Amino acid sequence: MSCDPIQSPLPATADASFAQLTHYCGFDWAKDAHQAAVVDKSGTLVLELSFANTAEGWAAFSAKLLALNGTVGVAIETSNGPAVERLLQQGLPVWPMNPKAAGRYRDRKRVSGPKSDQVDAFSFADALRTDGHGWRKLLPLDPLTQELRILCRDEISLIEQRTALVNQLRAALGEYYPVATEAFDDWTMPAAWQFVVAFPTPAVLEAAGKRRWQKFLHTYKLYRPQTADRRMELFAKAKAFASPNTAVTKAKSLLAVSLCKQLITLQQQLDAYRQRIQELFDSHPDHDLFGSLPGAGPKLAPRLLAEIGADRNTFDTAEGLQCYAGTAPVSRQSGRSRVVRARRACNKVLRATVYLWADLSRFYCAWAQAYYQKKKDQGMTHAQALRCLGQRWLKILFVMWQQHKPYDEPRHTLDQVKHGSWVVRLLPDTPLPG
């Protein structure tokens, strides 16, 4: 798999605040208690502390650090969560560690393999001391972007729960009520859940009669000339296709109705989430920028903004953003052997969002569809072609983001013509350079 070639970004340049550190703290977090270890510039362990995740515990931790009479930096194996928030709240500079890298530092300190919270904390502290100059310090989000990010991520979790419930519902209906599964193609539609609540078994559906069937379809705006007759035929034969086992029908119908009621409630919460997300997105300074992205729409644009953030110092180059989003491939070369594979270490939420955005953008931008088709013609799979298109979009988005300018399709086309892009040559009725 190969996208447009790029080089992986170099390690971040040394942060000015890192040079001012006098002590380096490794922080191994947990739900109920945390382990901290602090080393000085020579690598000598000067503090080792285990404390409860309580107000008193954090106060004791803060007091111990103050007693060191220096500037302390913290290395931790995560970039978000309550522990990170409390560290930032105390004014401590934080350097997050990739879990894979953290494991390597741990192995370096204990080659024989024993693992403990004390070892982890010490290895993180010493890693920050020796290699932290090349790490990127965690930049706290502004409150508006932070709330938007949390809401968007929680919304995704609720959508995953909805998908799981829908799968359970379809499995239950398949055992006793095949007509229901045939009557609706989209089971994320609330009207489909209301149908099961109104007509929980084939017998109830058949007994209801044609007038009630039509009334239901009209009530939920499902009546279409092209599908109404087919649905009427299915409903009339509901019992003929049903399970003959009454015990199965009684048990599974209760499960199906229970799942539908859960889905109805969950959808109401999702609607509330989307309303709040839209309110925050509309009030964000970067609303016009991300709202202009073709295909992003009201669902994906807030997620892109939430994951990329508003601080223009987060990424030095477009390549940094591409690697963070997982669209940039990883190259491994040794001698005459060279392997290129998809990037796994990245922001998973942003990667999924860019993938969906790239797919939808093809229906709004002729050049995006042409670019995608060219990659497909080169032998790429659908997923590979979309990753490459996402890579291209992120390069464009990075420039927009840095310049605080919304997407302008005519201007982008002129830029493609000006720079002699091969993509523009695939488009009809586009003036070519000289």
Secondary structure, DSSP 8 states (H G I E B T S, - for coil): ---S-----------HHHHT-SEEEEEE--SSEEEEEEEETT--EEEEEEEESSHHHHHHHHHHHHTT-S-EEEEES-SSSHHHHHHHHTT--EEE--HHHHHHHHHHH-TT----HHHHHHHHHHHHHHHGGGS-------HHHHHHHHHHHHHHHHHHHHHHHHHHHHHHHHHH-HHHHHH-S-TTSHHHHHHHHHS-SHHHHHHH-HHHHHHHHHHTT---HHHHHHHHHHHHTTTTTS-S-HHHHHHHHHHHHHHHHHHHHHHHHHHHHHHHHHHHHHHSTTHHHHHTSTTTHHHHHHHHHHHH-S-TTS-SSHHHHHHHHT-S-EEEEETTEEEEE---SS-HHHHHHHHHHHHHHTTT-HHHHHHHHHHHHTT--HHHHHHHHHHHHHHHHHHHHHHT----HHHHHHHHHHTT-TTGGGSTT-----
